[in-house]
Amino acid sequence: MSEADSVASDSSVPDEPQATASATPDGDTYQHDPSAVPALARLVDLACEGAEDLLSASLRIRRLAQDSEVPFELAALRILTTTLTYNLSVRPFMSAQPGALLVPLDGPSLFPMALRDADSDVRALWLSLSSSVTHPALKARCADIAFTLRLANSRETAEQAVRAYLDSIGSSLSVTDQGTGLLRAWELARSVGLSSLVQQVAAAMLDMAESLLNDGEHGYTFVQLLDALSAPQRKKNSLPVDPRVDELLDRSLLAYPGTLIVSQLASLVRRRAAAAGDDVRVRHASEIEVKAYLGDADSAVDGLVIRSHLSEAASLAHRLNLPELERVAVSRLQSAPPIAWKTIETEGGIPNSYIRSLLRPYKRASTWYEALGAWFESGPPSGNLDDNRVAARSELNNSVFARMATTVVFGPRDLPKRVLSEDDDAFEHALTGVEAFKINFHGVFLADALDIIKRRFGIPSFEELDEAIATSGTHPALGRTLAKGLILYWVGEFDACAHLVVPKIEASVRALLLELNEPMYKTQVGDGVGQFPGLGALLPLLVDNGFDPDWERFLRTFLIGDRMGVRNLVAHGFMDTVSRKNAALALRACSLLVLITSRDDAERDSRLVKASLANPLGVSPRPWWRRIGSAARAAWTELRG
């Protein structure tokens, strides 16, 4: 067995101090002098007299030392100050082992230094002070350090610390510090099996909790005490939960204001009631929790805050199986006051040369046929996926606000859709933001290009457009839809254009996947209905078959993404007015897929389909109507080879 293992297995063996000495910030190193301990103990006891917490007491040490007739070494004073700046950290709510920890135990820690980083001289001072100081809070601190670092017998130091924490009740310490001290005493007594002291600590916790409840104050301290007292007992010889715990929990649900406190109390009640099989009590606690959120909505004024509370109430009611309250919350959410959105505007210049380069093919074309072909050859409006990922990552890394704030995504009618809680969600949101900006930017130029074609050549007849599109080998029905959509755009019927072509985008995706015989149909099971999945489930299947990821991101962000979601808005009737820009983008998405579909699902080999997906625009600069033929010949050559 290694030395480290032997230390861990024997609680009476102290932790090994670090090899480096505990130096104070100005470089002075404390050297333990037992003869100075009594004076140091009196000084720190005096500093703790009347203090509300040990941190406040630490700020008094230097002044008291200056007024004292006894000289003190600066290094010793700084160690005393450090001793009082450690704190008790309550374990997470409803954790398996409730209680509190003395921290920081391990480094790195700038201030105070981690307990285990203290050298042998500092540890000797702590151990000496544990038997020399008289103030209960200070005695608890020094004995707790001695227990934590195993400076003496663990059972004895734990008992000394527990009794000191109990003696601190009713002192000048704040209620919060007294309650946290009891939680630490609870953990210490249970860790070394001090059964009699466990009962004393539990009784003190109950008395304090009842006193707090009667006064209606310090709700968070009350929750922490009841969390420990109501925790499931995991050991056979553990003390049963006192019946007063359930009584206090039930009373507290109606005594404390504040949604967070009520929510935590309701969770504790449900834990106790569920263990006892009391469904009525579980439901009662859940109803009070949901009504707390509804009450917050009643007291709120701002539309955004009101909707946030109502959304939380509806989600909570659904999760807790309270359909009546869920309907109430949803009904109120739908009729909540509008949100006063604030828009942040910025200005930026676009080089004229860049604009001219985008529109040059349409101004130089000799026929509408050639100009429309150039429009069909334009790249993905969302740009390059790799570049967008770099920009999104940079945005997240450079924005402190984005890392700290909670992002809530709102949908139509200002109704909240979801909360971004994970890093991956935040990155995806930032990525779609970069893509949406580029899509909106390039959408303007796509619309300008169509307007230039109309201005220079007039509007082609439906028959001319249908015949031209049919030369690509596309499915006739899809080709006719694209031709109608272009004419609707040119006559200014942007709403009709978008509502016509957007559904055909999904139809084109299905047609391509059927050509590949990709298993996607959801068969009928039980009372269910067999159906094809939605676009969100179909796009990954295209990517699996080699679809250009830049184009897939354009389709995803423009059609179903949180930032734009045109397909969802059109399908559910939320897009009342379609702009010329969105109509042009819908036509671009539709044309991309329509021009690489086939007349017959079984006519093309899968390799040819995949070649079209991988390079939907083709690599040849030849006219657009020859692109499909080029892709077909390349795929056929590869197949025969």
C-alpha positions as CSV (number, residue, x, y, z in Angstrom):
1,M,0.0,0.0,0.0
2,S,1.3,3.4,-0.9
3,E,1.8,6.2,1.6
4,A,-1.1,8.1,0.0
5,D,-3.4,5.1,0.4
6,S,-2.5,4.6,4.0
7,V,-3.3,8.2,4.7
8,A,-6.7,7.9,3.1
9,S,-7.5,4.7,4.9
10,D,-6.5,6.0,8.4
11,S,-8.4,9.1,9.4
12,S,-6.1,9.7,12.3
13,V,-3.2,10.3,10.1
14,P,-2.9,14.0,9.0
15,D,-2.8,15.1,5.4
16,E,0.7,15.6,4.2
17,P,1.4,19.4,4.0
18,Q,2.8,20.9,0.8
19,A,6.6,21.1,0.5
20,T,6.4,24.9,0.0
21,A,6.0,27.2,3.0
22,S,2.8,29.3,3.3
23,A,4.0,32.7,2.3
24,T,2.0,35.9,2.9
25,P,1.5,38.2,-0.1
26,D,4.5,40.4,0.8
27,G,6.7,37.4,1.0
28,D,6.8,36.9,4.8
29,T,6.5,33.3,5.9
30,Y,4.8,32.3,9.1
31,Q,6.9,30.4,11.6
32,H,4.9,28.8,14.4
33,D,5.7,30.0,17.9
34,P,3.6,28.2,20.6
35,S,4.2,30.9,23.1
36,A,2.4,33.4,20.9
37,V,-0.7,31.3,20.6
38,P,-2.5,32.6,23.7
39,A,-2.2,36.3,22.6
40,L,-3.3,35.4,19.1
41,A,-6.3,33.5,20.5
42,R,-7.4,36.5,22.6
43,L,-7.0,38.8,19.6
44,V,-9.1,36.7,17.2
45,D,-11.7,36.0,20.0
46,L,-12.0,39.8,20.4
47,A,-12.4,40.3,16.7
48,C,-15.3,37.8,16.6
49,E,-17.2,39.4,19.4
50,G,-20.5,40.9,18.1
51,A,-19.6,40.0,14.4
52,E,-22.4,38.9,12.1
53,D,-20.0,36.6,10.2
54,L,-16.4,35.5,10.3
55,L,-15.5,37.5,7.2
56,S,-16.5,40.7,8.9
57,A,-14.5,39.6,11.9
58,S,-11.4,39.1,9.7
59,L,-11.5,42.8,8.7
60,R,-11.2,43.8,12.4
61,I,-8.0,41.9,13.2
62,R,-5.5,44.4,11.8
63,R,-7.1,47.3,13.6
64,L,-7.4,45.5,16.9
65,A,-3.7,44.4,16.7
66,Q,-2.6,48.0,16.2
67,D,-4.5,49.1,19.3
68,S,-3.1,46.2,21.4
69,E,-0.1,46.6,23.6
70,V,1.1,43.2,22.6
71,P,3.2,43.2,19.4
72,F,2.1,40.7,16.7
73,E,4.0,39.5,13.7
74,L,2.5,40.6,10.4
75,A,2.6,37.0,9.0
76,A,0.7,35.7,12.0
77,L,-2.0,38.3,11.6
78,R,-2.4,37.4,8.0
79,I,-2.9,33.7,8.8
80,L,-5.5,34.7,11.4
81,T,-7.3,36.8,8.7
82,T,-7.1,33.9,6.2
83,T,-8.5,31.5,8.8
84,L,-11.7,33.6,9.0
85,T,-12.1,33.9,5.3
86,Y,-12.8,30.2,4.6
87,N,-16.5,29.6,4.2
88,L,-19.1,26.8,4.4
89,S,-20.5,25.8,1.0
90,V,-24.0,24.2,1.2
91,R,-24.3,21.1,-1.0
92,P,-26.6,21.3,-4.0
93,F,-30.3,21.2,-3.4
94,M,-31.8,17.7,-3.0
95,S,-28.4,16.1,-3.3
96,A,-27.9,12.5,-2.1
97,Q,-25.8,13.6,0.9
98,P,-27.1,17.0,2.3
99,G,-24.9,19.1,4.4
100,A,-22.1,21.7,3.9
101,L,-18.4,21.6,3.1
102,L,-15.5,23.8,4.3
103,V,-13.9,25.3,1.3
104,P,-11.6,25.8,-0.5
105,L,-10.0,22.5,0.3
106,D,-7.9,22.0,-2.8
107,G,-6.1,24.5,-5.0
108,P,-5.6,26.4,-7.1
109,S,-7.0,29.2,-4.9
110,L,-5.6,32.7,-4.9
111,F,-7.3,33.8,-1.7
112,P,-7.7,32.3,0.7
113,M,-5.1,29.7,0.1
114,A,-6.5,26.1,-0.2
115,L,-6.5,24.3,3.1
116,R,-4.3,21.5,1.8
117,D,-1.8,24.0,0.6
118,A,-1.0,25.2,4.1
119,D,2.4,24.2,5.5
120,S,3.2,22.5,8.8
121,D,3.6,25.8,10.7
122,V,0.2,27.1,9.7
123,R,-1.4,23.7,10.5
124,A,0.3,23.8,13.9
125,L,-1.2,27.2,14.6
126,W,-4.7,26.0,13.6
127,L,-4.5,23.0,15.8
128,S,-3.3,25.1,18.8
129,L,-6.0,27.6,18.2
130,S,-8.7,24.9,18.3
131,S,-8.0,24.4,22.0
132,S,-7.2,28.0,22.9
133,V,-10.0,30.2,21.4
134,T,-13.3,30.6,23.2
135,H,-15.7,32.2,20.8
136,P,-18.0,29.3,19.6
137,A,-17.9,30.3,15.9
138,L,-14.1,30.5,16.0
139,K,-13.7,27.3,17.9
140,A,-16.0,25.6,15.3
141,R,-13.8,27.0,12.5
142,C,-10.5,25.8,14.0
143,A,-11.8,22.4,15.0
144,D,-13.4,22.0,11.6
145,I,-10.1,22.7,9.9
146,A,-8.3,20.2,12.2
147,F,-10.9,17.6,11.3
148,T,-10.8,18.4,7.5
149,L,-7.0,18.2,7.4
150,R,-6.8,15.3,9.9
151,L,-4.5,17.2,12.3
152,A,-5.8,15.2,15.3
153,N,-8.2,12.4,16.0
154,S,-11.0,12.8,13.6
155,R,-13.8,11.7,15.9
156,E,-12.6,14.1,18.7
157,T,-12.1,17.1,16.4
158,A,-15.5,16.4,14.7
159,E,-17.2,16.3,18.1
160,Q,-15.5,19.5,19.1
161,A,-16.6,21.3,15.9
162,V,-20.2,20.0,16.2
163,R,-20.6,21.2,19.8
164,A,-19.1,24.6,18.9
165,Y,-21.5,24.9,15.9
166,L,-24.4,24.1,18.3
167,D,-23.1,26.7,20.8
168,S,-23.1,29.3,18.0
169,I,-26.9,29.2,17.9
170,G,-28.3,32.4,19.4
171,S,-25.0,34.3,19.0
172,S,-24.4,37.5,17.1
173,L,-23.9,35.5,13.8
174,S,-26.4,36.0,11.1
175,V,-29.3,33.5,10.7
176,T,-27.8,32.4,7.5
177,D,-24.4,31.6,9.1
178,Q,-26.0,29.9,12.0
179,G,-28.1,27.7,9.7
180,T,-25.1,26.9,7.5
181,G,-23.2,26.0,10.7
182,L,-25.9,23.5,11.6
183,L,-25.8,21.9,8.2
184,R,-22.0,21.5,8.6
185,A,-22.5,20.0,12.1
186,W,-25.1,17.7,10.6
187,E,-22.6,16.4,8.1
188,L,-19.7,16.1,10.6
189,A,-21.8,14.2,13.2
190,R,-23.1,11.8,10.6
191,S,-19.7,11.2,9.0
192,V,-18.1,9.9,12.2
193,G,-21.2,8.3,13.7
194,L,-21.9,10.6,16.6
195,S,-25.5,9.4,17.0
196,S,-26.3,11.4,20.1
197,L,-25.0,14.6,18.6
198,V,-26.9,13.9,15.4
199,Q,-30.1,14.0,17.4
200,Q,-29.1,17.2,19.0
201,V,-28.2,18.8,15.7
202,A,-31.5,17.6,14.2
203,A,-33.5,19.1,17.1
204,A,-31.6,22.4,16.7
205,M,-32.3,22.4,12.9
206,L,-36.0,21.8,13.5
207,D,-36.3,24.5,16.2
208,M,-34.5,27.0,13.9
209,A,-36.7,26.0,11.0
210,E,-39.9,26.4,13.0
211,S,-38.8,29.8,14.3
212,L,-38.0,31.0,10.8
213,L,-41.3,29.8,9.5
214,N,-43.2,31.5,12.3
215,D,-41.5,34.8,11.5
216,G,-41.9,34.2,7.7
217,E,-38.2,35.1,7.1
218,H,-35.0,33.6,5.7
219,G,-36.8,31.3,3.3
220,Y,-33.6,30.0,1.7
221,T,-32.1,29.0,5.0
222,F,-35.4,27.3,5.9
223,V,-35.3,25.4,2.6
224,Q,-31.7,24.2,3.2
225,L,-32.5,23.0,6.7
226,L,-35.7,21.1,5.6
227,D,-33.8,19.7,2.6
228,A,-31.4,18.0,5.0
229,L,-34.0,16.9,7.5
230,S,-36.3,15.4,4.8
231,A,-33.7,13.6,2.8
232,P,-34.2,9.8,2.3
233,Q,-32.5,7.8,5.0
234,R,-30.0,5.5,3.3
235,K,-28.5,3.7,6.3
236,K,-30.3,1.0,8.3
237,N,-29.5,2.7,11.6
238,S,-30.4,6.2,10.5
239,L,-32.9,8.2,12.6
240,P,-36.4,8.3,11.2
241,V,-37.6,11.6,9.8
242,D,-39.3,13.6,12.5
243,P,-43.1,14.1,11.8
244,R,-42.7,17.8,12.4
245,V,-40.7,18.0,9.1
246,D,-43.8,17.2,7.1
247,E,-45.9,19.6,9.1
248,L,-43.4,22.4,8.6
249,L,-43.1,21.7,4.8
250,D,-46.9,21.8,4.3
251,R,-47.2,25.1,6.3
252,S,-44.3,26.7,4.4
253,L,-45.9,26.3,1.0
254,L,-48.3,29.0,1.9
255,A,-46.1,31.0,4.2
256,Y,-43.1,32.0,2.0
257,P,-43.4,34.3,-1.1
258,G,-41.1,34.0,-4.1
259,T,-41.4,31.5,-6.9
260,L,-38.0,30.0,-6.4
261,I,-38.5,29.2,-2.7
262,V,-42.0,27.9,-3.4
263,S,-40.7,25.7,-6.2
264,Q,-38.0,24.2,-3.9
265,L,-40.5,23.6,-1.1
266,A,-42.9,22.0,-3.5
267,S,-40.1,19.6,-4.6
268,L,-39.4,18.7,-1.0
269,V,-43.1,18.0,-0.3
270,R,-43.4,15.9,-3.4
271,R,-40.4,13.9,-2.4
272,R,-41.8,13.1,1.0
273,A,-45.4,12.6,-0.2
274,A,-44.3,10.3,-3.1
275,A,-42.3,8.1,-0.7
276,A,-45.5,7.8,1.5
277,G,-47.7,7.2,-1.5
278,D,-49.8,10.3,-0.8
279,D,-50.9,11.4,-4.3
280,V,-53.3,14.1,-2.9
281,R,-50.4,15.8,-1.1
282,V,-48.2,15.6,-4.3
283,R,-51.0,17.3,-6.4
284,H,-51.6,20.0,-3.8
285,A,-47.9,20.9,-3.7
286,S,-47.7,20.9,-7.5
287,E,-50.8,23.2,-7.8
288,I,-49.3,25.7,-5.4
289,E,-46.1,25.8,-7.4
290,V,-47.8,26.4,-10.7
291,K,-50.1,29.1,-9.1
292,A,-46.9,30.8,-7.8
293,Y,-45.8,31.4,-11.4
294,L,-49.3,32.5,-12.4
295,G,-49.2,35.0,-9.5
296,D,-45.8,36.3,-10.7
297,A,-47.4,36.9,-14.1
298,D,-50.3,38.8,-12.4
299,S,-47.9,41.1,-10.6
300,A,-45.6,41.7,-13.6
301,V,-46.0,44.7,-15.9
302,D,-43.6,44.2,-18.8
303,G,-45.0,42.0,-21.6
304,L,-41.9,39.9,-21.9
305,V,-41.8,39.2,-18.2
306,I,-45.5,38.3,-18.2
307,R,-45.0,35.8,-21.0
308,S,-41.9,34.3,-19.4
309,H,-43.9,33.5,-16.2
310,L,-46.9,32.2,-18.1
311,S,-44.7,30.0,-20.3
312,E,-43.0,28.6,-17.2
313,A,-46.4,28.0,-15.6
314,A,-47.7,26.1,-18.7
315,S,-44.6,24.0,-19.0
316,L,-44.5,23.2,-15.3
317,A,-48.2,22.3,-15.3
318,H,-47.7,20.0,-18.3
319,R,-44.7,18.3,-16.6
320,L,-46.6,17.9,-13.3
321,N,-49.7,16.5,-15.1
322,L,-52.0,19.4,-14.2
323,P,-54.1,19.8,-17.4
324,E,-56.6,22.3,-15.9
325,L,-53.8,24.7,-14.8
326,E,-52.0,24.1,-18.1
327,R,-55.0,25.3,-20.1
328,V,-55.3,28.3,-17.9
329,A,-51.6,29.2,-18.4
330,V,-51.7,28.7,-22.1
331,S,-54.9,30.7,-22.5
332,R,-53.4,33.6,-20.6
333,L,-50.2,33.3,-22.6
334,Q,-52.0,33.6,-25.9
335,S,-53.7,36.7,-24.8
336,A,-50.8,38.3,-22.9
337,P,-49.9,41.9,-23.6
338,P,-47.6,42.4,-26.6
339,I,-43.8,42.7,-26.2
340,A,-42.2,46.0,-26.8
341,W,-39.2,44.8,-28.8
342,K,-36.1,46.9,-29.1
343,T,-34.1,46.9,-32.3
344,I,-30.4,47.5,-32.4
345,E,-29.3,48.9,-35.7
346,T,-25.9,49.2,-37.2
347,E,-24.7,50.6,-40.5
348,G,-22.0,49.3,-42.8
349,G,-20.8,50.0,-46.3
350,I,-20.8,47.5,-49.2
351,P,-18.3,48.1,-51.9
352,N,-19.9,49.0,-55.2
353,S,-17.5,46.7,-57.0
354,Y,-19.0,43.7,-55.0
355,I,-22.6,44.8,-55.9
356,R,-21.6,45.2,-59.6
357,S,-20.0,41.7,-59.6
358,L,-23.2,40.1,-58.3
359,L,-25.5,41.8,-60.8
360,R,-23.1,41.8,-63.8
361,P,-24.3,38.5,-65.4
362,Y,-27.9,39.7,-65.5
363,K,-27.0,43.1,-67.1
364,R,-24.7,41.5,-69.7
365,A,-26.9,38.6,-70.7
366,S,-28.3,38.8,-74.3
367,T,-31.5,36.9,-73.6
368,W,-33.8,36.1,-70.6
369,Y,-32.8,32.5,-71.2
370,E,-29.1,33.3,-70.5
371,A,-29.9,35.6,-67.6
372,L,-32.2,33.1,-65.8
373,G,-29.6,30.5,-66.4
374,A,-27.0,32.6,-64.5
375,W,-29.6,33.1,-61.7
376,F,-30.0,29.3,-61.5
377,E,-26.2,29.0,-61.2
378,S,-25.8,31.4,-58.3
379,G,-24.3,29.9,-55.1
380,P,-25.9,29.2,-51.7
381,P,-27.2,32.5,-50.2
382,S,-26.0,31.4,-46.7
383,G,-22.4,31.2,-47.9
384,N,-19.7,28.7,-46.9
385,L,-20.5,26.5,-43.9
386,D,-16.9,26.4,-42.6
387,D,-16.6,30.1,-42.7
388,N,-19.9,30.6,-40.9
389,R,-18.8,28.2,-38.2
390,V,-15.7,30.2,-37.6
391,A,-17.7,33.4,-37.4
392,A,-20.2,31.9,-35.0
393,R,-17.5,30.5,-32.7
394,S,-15.8,33.9,-32.7
395,E,-19.1,35.6,-31.8
396,L,-19.7,33.3,-28.9
397,N,-16.1,33.6,-27.6
398,N,-15.9,37.4,-27.9
399,S,-19.3,38.2,-26.4
400,V,-19.5,38.2,-22.6
401,F,-23.2,38.9,-22.7
402,A,-23.8,35.9,-24.9
403,R,-22.1,33.7,-22.4
404,M,-23.8,35.1,-19.3
405,A,-27.4,35.8,-20.5
406,T,-30.1,33.2,-21.0
407,T,-31.4,33.2,-24.6
408,V,-35.1,32.6,-25.2
409,V,-36.2,32.0,-28.7
410,F,-39.6,33.4,-29.6
411,G,-41.9,32.4,-32.4
412,P,-45.0,33.7,-34.1
413,R,-47.3,36.0,-32.0
414,D,-44.4,36.6,-29.6
415,L,-44.9,33.2,-28.0
416,P,-41.7,31.6,-26.5
417,K,-40.5,28.5,-28.3
418,R,-37.5,27.3,-26.3
419,V,-34.7,28.3,-24.0
420,L,-31.1,27.7,-25.1
421,S,-29.5,26.0,-22.1
422,E,-26.7,24.0,-23.6
423,D,-23.5,25.1,-25.3
424,D,-24.3,23.2,-28.5
425,D,-27.7,25.0,-28.6
426,A,-26.0,28.4,-28.2
427,F,-23.5,27.6,-31.0
428,E,-26.3,26.5,-33.3
429,H,-28.2,29.6,-32.6
430,A,-25.1,31.8,-33.3
431,L,-24.5,29.8,-36.5
432,T,-28.0,30.3,-37.8
433,G,-27.7,34.0,-36.9
434,V,-24.6,34.3,-39.2
435,E,-26.4,32.3,-41.9
436,A,-29.6,34.3,-41.6
437,F,-27.7,37.6,-42.0
438,K,-26.1,36.3,-45.2
439,I,-29.3,34.8,-46.6
440,N,-31.1,38.1,-46.1
441,F,-28.2,40.0,-47.6
442,H,-28.0,37.9,-50.7
443,G,-31.8,37.5,-51.0
444,V,-31.9,41.2,-51.9
445,F,-29.6,40.7,-54.8
446,L,-31.5,37.6,-55.9
447,A,-34.6,39.7,-56.0
448,D,-32.8,42.6,-57.8
449,A,-31.5,40.1,-60.4
450,L,-35.1,38.9,-61.2
451,D,-36.2,42.5,-61.4
452,I,-33.4,43.2,-63.9
453,I,-34.4,40.2,-66.0
454,K,-38.0,41.5,-66.1
455,R,-36.9,45.1,-66.9
456,R,-34.6,44.1,-69.7
457,F,-36.5,41.3,-71.4
458,G,-40.1,41.4,-70.1
459,I,-41.9,38.5,-68.5
460,P,-41.5,35.3,-70.5
461,S,-44.7,33.3,-71.2
462,F,-45.6,30.3,-69.1
463,E,-45.1,28.0,-72.1
464,E,-41.6,29.4,-72.7
465,L,-40.5,29.0,-69.1
466,D,-42.0,25.5,-68.8
467,E,-40.3,24.4,-72.0
468,A,-36.9,25.8,-70.9
469,I,-37.1,24.3,-67.4
470,A,-38.2,20.9,-68.9
471,T,-34.9,20.6,-70.8
472,S,-33.2,19.9,-67.5
473,G,-35.0,16.6,-67.3
474,T,-36.9,17.6,-64.2
475,H,-40.2,16.1,-63.1
476,P,-42.9,17.9,-65.2
477,A,-45.2,18.8,-62.3
478,L,-42.3,20.3,-60.3
479,G,-41.1,22.2,-63.4
480,R,-44.5,23.7,-64.0
481,T,-44.6,24.8,-60.4
482,L,-41.3,26.6,-60.7
483,A,-42.4,28.3,-63.9
484,K,-45.6,29.5,-62.3
485,G,-43.7,30.7,-59.3
486,L,-41.4,32.8,-61.4
487,I,-44.3,34.4,-63.2
488,L,-46.1,35.1,-60.0
489,Y,-43.0,36.9,-58.7
490,W,-42.6,39.0,-61.8
491,V,-46.2,40.2,-61.6
492,G,-45.7,41.2,-58.0
493,E,-47.7,38.4,-56.3
494,F,-45.1,37.5,-53.8
495,D,-47.5,35.9,-51.3
496,A,-48.9,33.6,-53.9
497,C,-45.4,32.8,-55.2
498,A,-44.1,31.7,-51.8
499,H,-47.2,29.7,-50.9
500,L,-46.9,27.9,-54.2
501,V,-43.2,27.0,-54.3
502,V,-42.4,26.4,-50.7
503,P,-44.3,23.1,-50.3
504,K,-42.7,21.9,-53.5
505,I,-39.3,22.2,-52.0
506,E,-40.2,19.4,-49.5
507,A,-41.7,17.4,-52.4
508,S,-38.5,17.7,-54.4
509,V,-36.5,16.4,-51.4
510,R,-38.8,13.4,-51.1
511,A,-38.6,12.7,-54.8
512,L,-34.8,12.7,-54.7
513,L,-34.7,10.3,-51.6
514,L,-37.2,8.0,-53.4
515,E,-34.9,7.9,-56.4
516,L,-32.2,6.7,-53.9
517,N,-34.7,4.3,-52.3
518,E,-33.8,5.8,-49.0
519,P,-36.0,4.2,-46.2
520,M,-37.8,7.2,-44.8
521,Y,-41.5,6.3,-44.8
522,K,-43.0,5.9,-41.3
523,T,-45.2,2.9,-41.5
524,Q,-48.5,2.6,-39.7
525,V,-48.3,1.1,-36.2
526,G,-51.4,0.4,-34.1
527,D,-53.9,3.2,-34.5
528,G,-51.2,5.5,-36.0
529,V,-51.1,6.7,-39.6
530,G,-48.3,5.9,-42.0
531,Q,-46.7,9.0,-43.4
532,F,-43.5,10.6,-44.7
533,P,-41.5,12.6,-42.1
534,G,-41.1,16.3,-42.3
535,L,-38.4,18.4,-43.9
536,G,-36.3,18.5,-40.8
537,A,-36.0,14.7,-40.8
538,L,-35.4,14.5,-44.6
539,L,-32.5,16.9,-44.9
540,P,-30.1,14.8,-42.9
541,L,-30.9,11.9,-45.2
542,L,-29.8,14.1,-48.2
543,V,-26.6,14.9,-46.4
544,D,-25.9,11.2,-45.7
545,N,-26.1,10.7,-49.5
546,G,-23.6,13.4,-50.2
547,F,-25.7,16.6,-50.5
548,D,-23.6,19.7,-50.5
549,P,-23.5,20.9,-46.9
550,D,-23.5,24.6,-47.8
551,W,-26.8,24.1,-49.6
552,E,-28.2,22.0,-46.9
553,R,-27.5,24.7,-44.3
554,F,-29.3,27.3,-46.6
555,L,-32.4,25.1,-46.9
556,R,-32.4,24.3,-43.1
557,T,-31.9,27.9,-41.9
558,F,-34.2,29.5,-44.4
559,L,-37.0,27.0,-44.3
560,I,-37.1,25.5,-40.7
561,G,-34.5,27.4,-38.6
562,D,-35.4,29.5,-35.6
563,R,-34.2,32.7,-37.2
564,M,-36.3,32.5,-40.4
565,G,-38.4,29.3,-40.6
566,V,-40.2,30.4,-43.8
567,R,-41.5,26.9,-44.5
568,N,-43.1,26.6,-41.0
569,L,-44.5,30.1,-41.2
570,V,-46.1,29.5,-44.6
571,A,-47.4,26.1,-43.7
572,H,-49.1,27.2,-40.5
573,G,-50.4,30.5,-41.9
574,F,-48.2,32.8,-39.8
575,M,-46.6,34.7,-42.7
576,D,-49.2,37.3,-43.6
577,T,-47.1,39.3,-46.0
578,V,-44.2,37.8,-48.1
579,S,-41.5,40.3,-49.1
580,R,-39.9,40.2,-52.5
581,K,-36.7,39.1,-50.9
582,N,-38.3,36.0,-49.2
583,A,-40.2,35.2,-52.4
584,A,-36.9,35.3,-54.4
585,L,-35.2,33.1,-51.8
586,A,-38.1,30.6,-51.9
587,L,-37.7,30.5,-55.7
588,R,-34.0,29.9,-55.3
589,A,-34.5,27.0,-52.9
590,C,-37.1,25.5,-55.1
591,S,-35.1,25.8,-58.3
592,L,-32.1,24.2,-56.8
593,L,-33.9,21.0,-56.0
594,V,-36.4,21.0,-58.9
595,L,-33.7,21.1,-61.5
596,I,-31.9,18.0,-60.2
597,T,-35.1,15.8,-59.8
598,S,-36.1,13.3,-62.5
599,R,-39.2,12.5,-64.6
600,D,-39.3,9.0,-63.3
601,D,-38.2,7.8,-59.8
602,A,-36.7,4.6,-61.3
603,E,-35.0,6.2,-64.3
604,R,-31.6,7.2,-62.8
605,D,-29.0,5.2,-61.1
606,S,-28.3,6.1,-57.4
607,R,-24.8,7.2,-58.3
608,L,-26.1,9.8,-60.8
609,V,-28.5,11.1,-58.1
610,K,-25.7,11.4,-55.6
611,A,-23.5,13.1,-58.1
612,S,-26.2,15.7,-58.6
613,L,-26.6,16.1,-54.8
614,A,-22.9,16.6,-54.2
615,N,-22.6,19.2,-56.9
616,P,-26.1,20.6,-57.6
617,L,-24.7,23.6,-59.6
618,G,-22.3,21.5,-61.7
619,V,-18.6,22.4,-62.3
620,S,-18.9,23.3,-65.9
621,P,-19.4,27.0,-66.9
622,R,-21.7,25.9,-69.7
623,P,-25.4,27.0,-69.7
624,W,-27.6,25.8,-67.0
625,W,-29.8,23.6,-69.2
626,R,-26.8,21.4,-69.9
627,R,-25.8,20.9,-66.3
628,I,-28.0,17.9,-65.6
629,G,-26.8,16.2,-68.8
630,S,-23.1,16.8,-67.8
631,A,-23.7,15.4,-64.3
632,A,-25.5,12.4,-65.8
633,R,-22.7,11.6,-68.2
634,A,-20.1,11.9,-65.5
635,A,-22.0,9.6,-63.2
636,W,-22.6,7.1,-66.1
637,T,-18.9,7.1,-66.9
638,E,-18.0,6.4,-63.2
639,L,-20.6,3.6,-63.1
640,R,-19.3,1.9,-66.2
641,G,-15.7,2.3,-65.1
